[in-house]
Amino acid sequence: MAADTDKQSFWEHLDVLRAAIVKSLLVAVVFGVAAFCFKEELFAVILAPKDADFITYRLLYSLGGLVTESGAPDFLVKLINTGLAGQFIIHMKAALCAGVLCASPYILYQLFRFVSPALYVNERKYVVRVVGGGYAMFALGVAVSYFLIFPLTFRFLETYQVSSEVENMIALQSYISTLMTMSLAMGLVFEIPILSWLFAKLGFLSADFLIIQRDIKIKARNRKRLEETIEQNNALLEMRKNIILTISHDIRAPLNIISGSAELATDTREKKRRNNHLDNIRIVCKHVVHLLNNLLDVYRLNEAKEIRNDVPFSLKDLLERTVFGFSHVINNKGVLFCHDFKDTDVKLYGDVDRIAEQIIDNLLSNAVKVYRSRYNQF
């Protein structure tokens, strides 16, 4: 403990604390009154970031090579007051904040004197480090906010316009409030290293704890990626199953037609009828090859290996060629299939092999699958 081991009662401790608080308030009031009297100097410092010749702007201009020969400012801001007593209240608040800021070293000294008798020598050493380092880091954060963060923020927001018809009119209250809020926030942010060091000394933080937390976050991130990968794989497996079912269904009917037509051609001696059966086999084989080509095109499109082949073509010839191959498949199911190509004798330009025929084939295939009557018209 401290060298002074005199015992004091609870009320005597309160008297010592009250004396420290009164002394701190008196010093803060003295500095505040002084700041209130030096109004011009006080607000010259507070309002400096709004001027184009502020040190931060001049430094950035020189680094960017944007300084003109005349050195004329490139923007001008005039603050306005919207309240009757607004400027006087702002003056009082600014003087009070300046007084507390100037008196803060003395306030910290009084608080340290009050608690130091109850501390061990090593504890007193750490308290001095924490308080001194914390004050220095807070002052550094306020300085960074005043010289860098606030000027750039103010410059951006003051010159930002949603329309040239809307003019910015910055109120003095808004300017002072933003400056104080950002300065306080940056001062607290700069306290994080001191708090981390203090928590490490108290045993709340350690290298092992930080490593564990880092590993936990990495594990959670990897688990999320793994879950997303599993979902994608399941979707791909489901897609593959649907593709297999669709291809199997679309190929089975043409193969049955080929098998039936081959048997009929074998049993038919009449040349004309045999040629008709062979024509059916040829057309259906072409249709099967076309289905397989479509499947290959889908794979190439997914792998970004397929390119379009746009050529001029006749819409009527395309429809006749596609429908003729489907008519045998549909008629063998006992469905009467009729088609009308009125007003289709036009010339178009596009990827007839991989786009137009695929669309028409899909439309006809779906029509065959879901037909509800014995008569379909195309």
C-alpha positions as CSV (number, residue, x, y, z in Angstrom):
1,M,0.0,0.0,0.0
2,A,1.0,3.7,0.0
3,A,3.3,5.0,2.6
4,D,0.5,7.1,4.1
5,T,-1.2,4.5,6.2
6,D,-3.4,6.9,8.2
7,K,-6.9,5.5,8.5
8,Q,-9.7,7.8,7.3
9,S,-13.4,7.4,7.8
10,F,-16.0,7.2,5.0
11,W,-17.0,10.8,5.5
12,E,-13.3,11.9,5.4
13,H,-12.9,10.2,2.1
14,L,-16.0,12.0,0.8
15,D,-14.5,15.3,1.9
16,V,-11.3,14.5,0.0
17,L,-13.3,13.6,-3.1
18,R,-15.4,16.7,-2.8
19,A,-12.3,18.9,-2.6
20,A,-10.9,17.2,-5.7
21,I,-14.1,17.7,-7.6
22,V,-14.4,21.3,-6.5
23,K,-10.9,22.1,-7.5
24,S,-11.4,20.4,-10.9
25,L,-14.6,22.3,-11.5
26,L,-13.0,25.6,-10.6
27,V,-10.1,25.1,-12.9
28,A,-12.5,24.0,-15.7
29,V,-14.6,27.2,-15.1
30,V,-11.5,29.4,-15.2
31,F,-10.4,27.9,-18.5
32,G,-13.9,28.1,-19.8
33,V,-14.2,31.8,-18.9
34,A,-10.9,32.5,-20.5
35,A,-12.1,30.7,-23.7
36,F,-15.4,32.6,-23.6
37,C,-13.5,35.9,-23.4
38,F,-11.2,35.0,-26.3
39,K,-14.1,34.4,-28.7
40,E,-12.4,35.4,-31.9
41,E,-9.4,33.1,-31.3
42,L,-11.6,30.2,-30.1
43,F,-13.9,30.2,-33.1
44,A,-11.0,30.9,-35.5
45,V,-9.8,27.4,-34.4
46,I,-13.2,25.8,-34.5
47,L,-14.3,27.2,-37.9
48,A,-10.9,26.8,-39.6
49,P,-11.8,23.4,-41.3
50,K,-14.5,25.1,-43.3
51,D,-12.1,27.5,-45.1
52,A,-10.4,26.5,-48.4
53,D,-7.0,27.5,-47.1
54,F,-7.1,25.1,-44.2
55,I,-3.7,23.3,-43.7
56,T,-5.2,19.9,-44.7
57,Y,-6.6,21.2,-47.9
58,R,-3.4,23.0,-48.8
59,L,-1.4,19.9,-48.2
60,L,-3.7,17.7,-50.3
61,Y,-3.6,20.3,-53.0
62,S,0.1,20.4,-53.1
63,L,0.4,16.6,-53.1
64,G,-2.1,16.4,-56.0
65,G,-0.7,19.3,-57.9
66,L,-4.0,21.2,-57.8
67,V,-2.8,24.5,-56.5
68,T,-3.5,27.4,-58.9
69,E,-1.0,30.2,-59.6
70,S,-3.2,32.7,-57.8
71,G,-3.9,30.4,-54.9
72,A,-7.5,31.4,-54.9
73,P,-9.9,29.1,-52.8
74,D,-12.0,26.8,-54.9
75,F,-14.9,26.8,-52.6
76,L,-16.5,29.1,-50.0
77,V,-18.8,28.1,-47.1
78,K,-21.0,30.5,-45.2
79,L,-22.6,29.2,-42.0
80,I,-26.0,30.4,-40.9
81,N,-27.8,30.6,-37.6
82,T,-31.4,29.6,-37.4
83,G,-32.2,30.4,-33.7
84,L,-32.5,33.7,-31.8
85,A,-30.1,32.6,-29.1
86,G,-28.3,30.1,-31.2
87,Q,-25.0,31.8,-31.5
88,F,-24.8,32.7,-27.8
89,I,-25.6,29.1,-26.8
90,I,-23.0,27.7,-29.2
91,H,-20.5,30.2,-27.7
92,M,-21.3,28.9,-24.2
93,K,-21.0,25.3,-25.2
94,A,-17.8,25.8,-27.2
95,A,-16.2,27.7,-24.2
96,L,-17.3,25.0,-21.8
97,C,-15.8,22.2,-24.0
98,A,-12.6,24.1,-24.4
99,G,-12.4,24.7,-20.6
100,V,-12.9,21.0,-19.9
101,L,-10.4,20.0,-22.6
102,C,-7.7,22.4,-21.2
103,A,-8.4,21.4,-17.6
104,S,-8.4,17.7,-18.3
105,P,-4.8,17.1,-17.3
106,Y,-5.5,18.7,-13.9
107,I,-8.7,16.8,-13.5
108,L,-6.9,13.5,-14.2
109,Y,-4.2,14.5,-11.7
110,Q,-6.8,15.2,-8.9
111,L,-8.5,11.9,-9.6
112,F,-5.1,10.1,-9.4
113,R,-4.2,11.8,-6.1
114,F,-7.5,10.6,-4.7
115,V,-7.1,6.9,-5.6
116,S,-3.3,6.6,-5.4
117,P,-3.1,6.0,-1.6
118,A,-5.1,2.8,-2.1
119,L,-2.8,1.4,-4.7
120,Y,0.3,-0.8,-4.5
121,V,3.5,0.5,-6.0
122,N,3.2,-1.7,-9.1
123,E,-0.5,-0.9,-9.5
124,R,0.3,2.8,-9.3
125,K,2.8,2.3,-12.1
126,Y,0.2,0.7,-14.3
127,V,-2.4,3.4,-13.5
128,V,0.1,6.1,-14.5
129,R,0.7,4.3,-17.8
130,V,-2.9,3.7,-18.5
131,V,-4.1,7.2,-17.7
132,G,-1.2,8.9,-19.4
133,G,-1.3,6.7,-22.5
134,G,-5.1,7.0,-22.6
135,Y,-5.0,10.8,-22.5
136,A,-2.3,10.9,-25.2
137,M,-4.2,8.5,-27.4
138,F,-7.5,10.5,-26.9
139,A,-5.7,13.7,-27.8
140,L,-4.2,12.1,-30.9
141,G,-7.6,10.8,-32.0
142,V,-9.1,14.3,-31.6
143,A,-6.2,15.8,-33.6
144,V,-6.7,13.2,-36.4
145,S,-10.4,14.0,-36.5
146,Y,-9.8,17.8,-36.5
147,F,-7.0,17.8,-39.1
148,L,-8.1,14.9,-41.4
149,I,-11.4,13.1,-40.9
150,F,-13.7,16.1,-40.2
151,P,-12.3,18.4,-43.0
152,L,-12.6,15.7,-45.6
153,T,-16.1,14.8,-44.4
154,F,-17.2,18.4,-44.3
155,R,-15.8,19.2,-47.7
156,F,-17.6,16.2,-49.3
157,L,-20.9,16.8,-47.6
158,E,-20.8,20.6,-48.2
159,T,-20.1,20.2,-51.9
160,Y,-22.5,17.2,-52.5
161,Q,-25.7,18.1,-54.4
162,V,-28.5,15.9,-55.6
163,S,-29.3,18.6,-58.1
164,S,-27.9,21.9,-59.2
165,E,-31.2,23.5,-58.2
166,V,-30.6,22.6,-54.5
167,E,-28.2,24.9,-52.6
168,N,-26.5,23.8,-49.4
169,M,-27.0,26.1,-46.4
170,I,-25.0,24.7,-43.4
171,A,-26.3,25.7,-40.0
172,L,-23.8,26.7,-37.3
173,Q,-25.5,24.2,-34.9
174,S,-25.0,21.4,-37.4
175,Y,-21.4,22.2,-37.9
176,I,-20.5,22.4,-34.2
177,S,-22.5,19.2,-33.4
178,T,-20.8,17.2,-36.2
179,L,-17.3,18.5,-35.2
180,M,-17.8,17.5,-31.5
181,T,-19.4,14.2,-32.3
182,M,-16.6,13.1,-34.7
183,S,-13.9,14.3,-32.4
184,L,-15.3,12.4,-29.5
185,A,-15.8,9.3,-31.6
186,M,-12.3,9.3,-32.9
187,G,-10.9,9.9,-29.5
188,L,-12.7,6.8,-28.2
189,V,-11.6,4.8,-31.2
190,F,-7.9,5.7,-30.4
191,E,-8.4,4.3,-26.9
192,I,-8.7,0.7,-28.2
193,P,-4.9,0.0,-28.1
194,I,-4.8,1.2,-24.4
195,L,-7.8,-0.9,-23.5
196,S,-6.4,-3.9,-25.3
197,W,-3.1,-3.6,-23.4
198,L,-5.0,-3.1,-20.1
199,F,-7.2,-6.2,-20.7
200,A,-4.1,-8.2,-21.6
201,K,-2.5,-7.2,-18.3
202,L,-5.6,-8.1,-16.4
203,G,-5.8,-11.5,-18.1
204,F,-8.9,-10.8,-20.1
205,L,-7.1,-10.9,-23.4
206,S,-4.2,-13.2,-24.4
207,A,-2.6,-14.4,-27.6
208,D,-4.2,-17.8,-27.2
209,F,-7.6,-16.2,-26.8
210,L,-7.2,-14.1,-30.0
211,I,-5.9,-17.1,-31.9
212,I,-8.9,-19.2,-30.7
213,Q,-11.3,-16.4,-31.8
214,R,-9.6,-16.1,-35.1
215,D,-9.8,-19.9,-35.6
216,I,-13.5,-19.8,-34.7
217,K,-14.2,-17.1,-37.3
218,I,-12.2,-19.0,-39.9
219,K,-14.0,-22.2,-39.0
220,A,-17.4,-20.5,-39.2
221,R,-16.5,-18.9,-42.6
222,N,-15.3,-22.3,-44.0
223,R,-18.4,-24.0,-42.7
224,K,-20.6,-21.4,-44.5
225,R,-18.6,-22.0,-47.7
226,L,-18.9,-25.8,-47.3
227,E,-22.7,-25.5,-46.8
228,E,-23.0,-23.3,-49.9
229,T,-20.9,-25.8,-51.9
230,I,-23.0,-28.7,-50.7
231,E,-26.2,-26.9,-51.7
232,Q,-24.7,-26.2,-55.2
233,N,-23.7,-29.9,-55.5
234,N,-27.2,-31.0,-54.5
235,A,-28.7,-28.6,-57.0
236,L,-26.3,-30.0,-59.7
237,L,-27.2,-33.6,-58.8
238,E,-30.9,-32.8,-59.0
239,M,-30.4,-31.1,-62.3
240,R,-28.5,-34.1,-63.6
241,K,-31.2,-36.4,-62.5
242,N,-33.8,-34.3,-64.3
243,I,-31.7,-34.1,-67.4
244,I,-31.3,-37.9,-67.5
245,L,-35.1,-38.4,-67.0
246,T,-35.9,-35.9,-69.7
247,I,-33.4,-37.3,-72.2
248,S,-34.5,-40.9,-71.5
249,H,-38.1,-39.9,-72.1
250,D,-37.4,-38.0,-75.2
251,I,-35.2,-40.7,-76.7
252,R,-37.3,-43.7,-75.9
253,A,-40.2,-42.8,-78.1
254,P,-38.0,-42.2,-81.2
255,L,-36.2,-45.4,-80.6
256,N,-39.5,-47.3,-80.5
257,I,-40.4,-45.7,-83.8
258,I,-37.1,-46.7,-85.3
259,S,-37.5,-50.3,-84.0
260,G,-41.1,-50.5,-85.3
261,S,-40.3,-49.0,-88.7
262,A,-37.4,-51.3,-89.1
263,E,-39.6,-54.4,-88.5
264,L,-42.3,-53.1,-90.9
265,A,-39.6,-52.3,-93.5
266,T,-38.3,-55.9,-93.2
267,D,-41.8,-57.4,-93.6
268,T,-42.8,-55.2,-96.5
269,R,-42.0,-56.2,-100.0
270,E,-43.6,-53.2,-101.7
271,K,-40.9,-50.7,-102.5
272,K,-42.9,-47.6,-101.9
273,R,-44.1,-48.6,-98.5
274,R,-40.7,-49.8,-97.5
275,N,-39.2,-46.5,-98.5
276,N,-41.8,-44.7,-96.4
277,H,-40.7,-46.8,-93.4
278,L,-37.0,-46.0,-94.2
279,D,-37.8,-42.3,-94.4
280,N,-39.4,-42.5,-91.0
281,I,-36.3,-44.1,-89.6
282,R,-34.1,-41.5,-91.2
283,I,-36.2,-38.6,-89.9
284,V,-36.4,-40.0,-86.4
285,C,-32.7,-40.7,-86.4
286,K,-32.1,-37.1,-87.4
287,H,-34.4,-36.0,-84.5
288,V,-32.4,-38.1,-82.0
289,V,-29.1,-36.7,-83.2
290,H,-30.6,-33.2,-82.9
291,L,-31.6,-33.9,-79.3
292,L,-28.1,-35.1,-78.5
293,N,-26.6,-32.0,-80.1
294,N,-28.9,-29.8,-78.0
295,L,-27.6,-31.6,-74.9
296,L,-24.0,-31.0,-76.0
297,D,-24.8,-27.3,-76.7
298,V,-26.2,-26.9,-73.1
299,Y,-23.0,-28.3,-71.7
300,R,-20.9,-26.0,-73.9
301,L,-22.9,-23.0,-72.9
302,N,-22.5,-23.8,-69.2
303,E,-18.8,-24.2,-69.7
304,A,-18.6,-20.9,-71.7
305,K,-17.2,-22.8,-74.7
306,E,-20.1,-22.2,-77.1
307,I,-20.6,-19.2,-79.4
308,R,-23.5,-18.2,-81.4
309,N,-23.6,-18.8,-85.1
310,D,-26.0,-16.2,-86.6
311,V,-27.0,-16.9,-90.2
312,P,-30.0,-15.9,-92.4
313,F,-32.7,-18.6,-92.6
314,S,-36.3,-19.0,-93.7
315,L,-38.8,-19.3,-90.9
316,K,-41.2,-21.4,-93.0
317,D,-38.6,-23.9,-94.0
318,L,-37.4,-24.2,-90.4
319,L,-41.0,-24.9,-89.1
320,E,-41.7,-27.4,-91.8
321,R,-38.4,-29.3,-91.2
322,T,-38.9,-29.4,-87.4
323,V,-42.6,-30.3,-87.5
324,F,-42.2,-33.0,-90.0
325,G,-39.8,-34.8,-87.7
326,F,-42.3,-34.5,-84.8
327,S,-45.4,-35.5,-86.8
328,H,-44.4,-39.2,-86.8
329,V,-43.8,-39.3,-83.1
330,I,-47.1,-37.6,-82.3
331,N,-49.2,-39.6,-84.8
332,N,-47.9,-42.8,-83.4
333,K,-49.4,-41.9,-80.1
334,G,-52.9,-41.7,-81.6
335,V,-53.0,-37.9,-81.6
336,L,-54.0,-36.0,-84.7
337,F,-51.4,-33.3,-85.3
338,C,-52.2,-30.4,-87.6
339,H,-50.1,-27.4,-88.5
340,D,-50.6,-24.1,-90.3
341,F,-47.6,-22.0,-91.5
342,K,-49.6,-19.0,-92.6
343,D,-47.7,-15.7,-92.9
344,T,-44.4,-17.4,-92.1
345,D,-42.6,-17.1,-95.4
346,V,-40.1,-14.5,-94.1
347,K,-36.4,-14.3,-93.9
348,L,-34.8,-14.0,-90.4
349,Y,-31.3,-13.8,-89.0
350,G,-30.1,-15.8,-86.0
351,D,-28.6,-18.9,-84.6
352,V,-31.0,-21.3,-86.3
353,D,-29.3,-24.5,-85.2
354,R,-28.8,-23.8,-81.5
355,I,-31.5,-21.4,-80.6
356,A,-34.5,-21.4,-83.0
357,E,-34.7,-25.2,-83.4
358,Q,-34.2,-25.8,-79.6
359,I,-37.0,-23.4,-78.8
360,I,-39.4,-25.0,-81.3
361,D,-38.4,-28.5,-80.2
362,N,-39.0,-27.8,-76.6
363,L,-42.4,-26.3,-77.4
364,L,-43.4,-29.3,-79.4
365,S,-42.0,-31.8,-76.8
366,N,-43.9,-30.1,-74.0
367,A,-47.1,-30.0,-76.1
368,V,-46.8,-33.8,-76.6
369,K,-46.2,-34.4,-72.9
370,V,-49.1,-32.4,-71.6
371,Y,-51.8,-32.8,-74.3
372,R,-55.3,-33.3,-73.1
373,S,-57.2,-34.0,-76.3
374,R,-56.9,-36.2,-79.3
375,Y,-56.3,-33.2,-81.5
376,N,-53.3,-30.7,-81.3
377,Q,-52.7,-27.8,-83.6
378,F,-49.5,-26.0,-84.2
